[in-house]
Amino acid sequence: MVTLKDIAKECNVSFSTVSKALKGSPEISEETINLIRKKAIEMGYHPNIAARTLRTSKTYNLGVIFEDKTGAGFQHQYFAKIISGFQDVAQSKNYEITFMSYNRTRENDYYNHSKSRNFDGVAILSADFTNQRIKELVNSEIPTVTLDYSYDENHTAVLSDNTKGMSDLVEYVIQKGHKKIAMIHGEDTLVTNERKKIFLDVCKKHNIEIPDYYFAEALYHDPMISAEATSILLSLENPPTCIFYPDDYSALGGIREINSRKMIPGKDISIVGYDGIMLTSMMIPPLTTYEQDGVEMGNLIAENLIKKIENNQQENSKIIVSGRILKGGTVVDLK
């Protein structure tokens, strides 16, 4: 079995240098880290998890909570980016990740489940953050980091910049001459309420009044419900000229309904998504949307969770990650 001493000998460095390099220590140069990691792979090195656990009292296993109510699972490109970014950092620090089964966990609770699996920490990517089972875990001694939900100043959360995202999109649509703007939004969550408020604030700034019937509740990542909401909006006596969707995947349902009416997005009606998934960028025309930096968010969740674990860090923070508007071609210029 290949050991750290074997790798040190091959690279002509000390044992401690190899150990630090494989952990990604900032004390070691990036060039040396890459050299040692490459040599470790070539030699077929595999860390002895059992020995490391005894030495450090850590299991080097991170739990991940990803409650998926839509059935899209890891096929949803937005979450796939986040999970990929999280996994890249975790693996670079020699951590394994384990996804918790929502159905199995319901029988007990997340805290006891995490304790029984000896997770060093847990990333909460998608869940009902108001659920008592989740709150119990967050308030426990187990380090946690959440995605797009912040409890208070005593917790670490990585948040997408919804203020910039929604504000940029609404400003862009208004600049194109639109005043009859509808919004199909997701279920009642902190993110939904934040986006709705920003939407209304920007419209109010431009003296644009949005009637209540221009709002329709749907579900995130559910194209069928968004298709039904689109049908209702387009059937109004005074239909909107532009429709906002809760996410790009939901916008696909809206596009299907629009096409069934012999209408073309970007020509007969304007539509706007949210997330910036690859699928909608390949449409003709590409969807106008806001691209969230999922990979960066996944990286930051892992980095901050591991920092809490390894440094026994009690410092918490809200980390906001900005994205960028993708203008696409689905917003008609009415000017």
C-alpha positions in Angstrom: 0.0 0.0 0.0 1.3 3.4 -1.0 2.0 5.7 2.0 2.7 9.4 2.5 6.3 8.5 3.1 6.5 6.9 -0.4 5.1 10.0 -2.0 7.5 12.2 -0.1 10.4 10.2 -1.3 9.3 10.3 -4.9 8.7 14.1 -4.8 11.9 14.7 -2.7 10.0 16.6 0.0 9.2 16.0 3.6 6.4 13.9 5.0 4.7 16.9 6.5 4.8 18.7 3.1 3.0 15.8 1.5 0.4 15.8 4.3 -0.2 19.5 4.1 -0.3 19.5 0.3 -3.0 16.7 0.2 -5.1 18.8 2.6 -4.7 21.9 0.4 -2.9 23.9 3.1 -2.2 27.5 2.2 1.3 27.0 3.6 2.2 25.0 0.5 2.5 26.6 -2.9 -0.1 25.7 -5.5 2.7 24.4 -7.8 3.9 22.0 -5.1 0.3 20.9 -4.2 -0.4 20.1 -7.9 2.8 18.2 -8.2 2.2 16.1 -5.0 -1.4 15.4 -5.9 -0.5 14.3 -9.4 2.2 12.0 -8.1 -0.2 10.6 -5.4 -2.7 9.7 -8.2 0.0 8.1 -10.4 1.2 6.0 -7.5 -2.4 4.9 -6.6 -2.4 6.5 -3.2 -5.6 6.1 -1.1 -5.9 7.8 2.3 -6.5 5.5 5.2 -9.8 6.9 6.5 -9.9 4.7 9.6 -6.4 5.8 10.7 -7.1 9.4 10.0 -10.4 9.2 12.0 -8.7 7.8 15.0 -6.0 10.4 14.8 -8.2 13.5 14.3 -11.6 12.4 15.8 -13.2 13.3 12.5 -14.8 11.0 10.0 -14.1 13.3 7.0 -17.7 12.7 5.9 -20.1 15.6 5.1 -23.8 15.2 5.1 -25.9 16.9 2.4 -29.7 17.6 2.8 -31.3 18.0 -0.6 -35.1 17.6 -0.4 -36.4 17.4 -3.9 -40.2 17.7 -4.2 -40.3 18.1 -7.9 -38.7 14.8 -8.9 -36.0 16.6 -11.0 -33.3 15.5 -8.7 -29.7 16.1 -9.7 -30.9 16.5 -13.3 -31.9 20.1 -12.4 -29.0 22.1 -13.8 -29.0 24.8 -11.2 -28.6 22.4 -8.3 -26.3 20.2 -10.3 -23.9 23.1 -10.5 -24.1 23.8 -6.8 -23.6 20.1 -5.9 -20.7 19.9 -8.4 -19.0 22.9 -6.9 -19.5 21.6 -3.4 -18.1 18.2 -4.3 -15.0 19.6 -6.0 -14.0 21.5 -2.8 -14.9 18.6 -0.5 -12.8 16.1 -2.5 -9.9 18.5 -2.7 -9.9 18.5 1.1 -10.2 14.7 1.2 -13.8 14.7 2.5 -16.5 12.3 1.3 -20.1 13.4 0.9 -23.3 11.5 1.8 -26.8 12.5 0.8 -29.5 12.0 3.4 -32.6 10.2 2.2 -35.6 12.4 2.9 -38.0 9.5 3.1 -35.8 7.5 5.5 -35.0 10.6 7.6 -38.7 11.4 8.1 -38.9 8.4 10.4 -36.5 10.0 12.8 -35.0 13.4 12.4 -32.0 15.1 10.7 -30.1 15.7 13.9 -30.2 12.1 15.2 -29.6 10.8 11.6 -26.5 13.0 11.4 -25.2 11.9 14.8 -25.7 8.2 13.9 -23.7 8.7 10.7 -21.0 10.7 12.5 -21.1 13.5 10.0 -18.5 16.2 10.7 -20.9 18.8 9.3 -24.0 19.1 7.1 -24.7 21.3 4.1 -28.5 22.1 3.8 -29.0 22.8 0.1 -32.8 22.4 -0.3 -35.3 21.9 2.5 -38.2 23.4 4.4 -36.0 25.6 6.5 -38.9 26.4 8.8 -39.4 22.7 9.7 -38.5 21.9 13.3 -36.3 19.0 12.3 -34.1 21.3 10.3 -34.0 24.0 13.0 -33.0 21.4 15.6 -30.0 20.4 13.4 -29.0 24.0 12.7 -29.2 24.8 16.4 -27.1 21.8 17.4 -23.4 21.3 17.9 -23.0 19.9 14.4 -21.6 22.6 12.0 -24.0 23.5 9.2 -24.2 25.9 6.3 -27.4 26.7 4.4 -28.1 27.7 0.8 -30.4 30.7 0.2 -31.7 30.8 3.7 -30.3 32.7 6.6 -31.6 32.1 10.2 -29.7 34.9 12.1 -26.3 36.3 12.8 -25.3 33.1 14.5 -25.5 31.0 11.4 -23.5 30.8 8.1 -25.5 31.0 4.9 -24.5 31.3 1.2 -27.1 33.4 -0.6 -27.7 34.2 -4.2 -27.9 38.0 -4.8 -31.7 38.1 -5.4 -31.8 41.9 -5.1 -29.4 42.4 -8.0 -30.9 39.5 -10.0 -34.5 40.6 -9.9 -33.7 44.3 -10.0 -31.5 43.9 -13.2 -34.2 41.8 -14.9 -37.1 44.2 -14.1 -35.0 47.3 -15.1 -34.1 45.6 -18.4 -37.7 44.8 -19.2 -38.9 48.3 -18.4 -36.1 49.8 -20.5 -37.6 47.8 -23.4 -40.9 49.7 -22.9 -42.9 47.1 -21.0 -45.5 48.3 -18.4 -47.9 45.3 -18.3 -45.6 42.9 -16.5 -46.9 39.7 -14.8 -45.1 37.5 -12.4 -45.5 33.8 -11.9 -43.7 33.1 -8.6 -42.7 30.0 -6.6 -44.2 28.8 -3.4 -44.2 31.0 -0.2 -40.6 31.1 0.8 -38.1 33.7 1.9 -36.6 33.8 -1.6 -40.0 34.2 -3.2 -41.1 37.1 -0.9 -37.7 38.8 -1.5 -38.1 38.6 -5.3 -41.7 39.8 -5.2 -40.8 42.8 -3.1 -37.9 43.8 -5.4 -40.1 43.3 -8.4 -42.8 45.7 -7.0 -40.2 48.2 -5.7 -38.6 48.6 -9.1 -41.9 48.9 -10.9 -43.0 51.5 -8.3 -39.8 53.5 -8.9 -40.9 53.8 -12.6 -44.5 54.6 -11.6 -45.8 51.3 -12.9 -48.7 49.8 -11.1 -49.0 46.0 -11.2 -52.6 44.7 -10.6 -53.0 41.7 -8.2 -54.3 39.5 -11.1 -50.9 39.8 -12.7 -49.4 37.6 -10.0 -49.8 33.9 -10.1 -48.4 31.3 -7.6 -46.8 28.2 -8.9 -44.0 25.9 -7.7 -40.3 26.2 -8.3 -39.0 23.8 -11.0 -42.5 22.7 -12.0 -43.2 23.5 -15.7 -46.7 22.1 -15.7 -48.1 24.4 -13.0 -46.3 27.4 -14.7 -48.0 26.4 -18.0 -51.4 26.5 -16.3 -50.6 29.9 -14.8 -49.5 31.2 -18.2 -52.8 30.1 -19.7 -54.7 32.1 -17.1 -52.6 35.2 -17.7 -52.9 35.1 -21.5 -56.6 34.6 -21.2 -57.1 37.8 -19.3 -59.1 40.6 -21.0 -56.0 42.8 -20.5 -53.1 40.3 -20.8 -49.5 41.2 -19.9 -46.9 41.9 -22.5 -44.2 40.2 -20.4 -44.2 37.3 -18.0 -41.6 36.5 -15.3 -41.1 32.9 -14.3 -39.8 31.5 -11.0 -37.0 29.7 -12.8 -35.8 28.7 -16.3 -37.1 25.1 -15.9 -40.6 26.5 -15.1 -40.4 28.8 -18.1 -40.3 25.8 -20.4 -43.9 25.0 -19.4 -44.8 28.6 -20.2 -43.2 28.4 -23.6 -45.1 25.2 -24.3 -48.4 27.0 -23.5 -47.4 30.0 -25.5 -46.5 27.9 -28.5 -49.8 26.1 -28.3 -51.5 29.4 -28.9 -49.4 29.9 -32.1 -47.4 32.6 -30.4 -43.6 33.0 -30.3 -41.6 34.2 -27.3 -39.5 37.2 -28.2 -42.0 38.1 -31.0 -45.6 37.9 -29.8 -44.9 37.9 -26.0 -42.0 38.5 -23.8 -40.8 36.1 -21.1 -38.1 36.1 -18.5 -36.6 33.2 -16.5 -34.2 32.9 -13.6 -31.2 30.6 -12.9 -29.3 30.6 -16.3 -29.4 26.9 -17.0 -27.6 25.6 -20.1 -30.8 24.1 -21.6 -32.6 27.5 -22.0 -29.4 29.1 -23.4 -29.6 26.7 -26.4 -33.2 27.6 -27.3 -34.0 29.8 -30.3 -34.1 32.5 -29.3 -32.2 32.0 -26.0 -34.2 32.7 -22.8 -33.7 36.1 -21.2 -32.7 35.2 -17.6 -30.4 35.8 -14.7 -27.5 33.3 -14.4 -26.8 32.4 -10.8 -23.2 31.3 -10.1 -24.1 27.8 -8.8 -20.5 26.5 -8.9 -19.2 29.4 -6.8 -22.0 29.0 -4.3 -21.2 25.3 -4.0 -17.5 26.0 -3.5 -18.3 28.6 -0.8 -20.7 26.3 1.1 -18.0 23.5 1.2 -15.2 25.9 2.1 -17.1 27.5 5.0 -18.4 24.2 6.3 -14.9 22.7 6.3 -13.5 25.8 8.0 -16.1 25.5 10.7 -15.2 21.8 11.2 -11.4 22.1 11.1 -11.0 25.4 12.9 -13.8 24.8 15.4 -14.9 28.2 14.1 -17.8 29.9 15.7 -17.7 32.9 13.5 -20.8 33.1 11.2 -21.7 35.2 8.2 -24.0 35.8 5.3 -22.1 35.4 2.0 -23.9 36.9 -1.0 -22.9 35.7 -4.5 -23.8 37.8 -7.5 -24.6 36.5 -11.0 -25.3 38.2 -14.3 -28.1 39.0 -16.6 -28.3 37.0 -19.8 -30.3 39.2 -22.2 -31.1 36.3 -24.6 -33.8 37.1 -27.1 -37.2 36.6 -25.5 -38.0 40.2 -24.5 -39.6 42.2 -27.3 -38.5 45.9 -27.7 -41.7 47.9 -27.5 -40.0 51.3 -27.9 
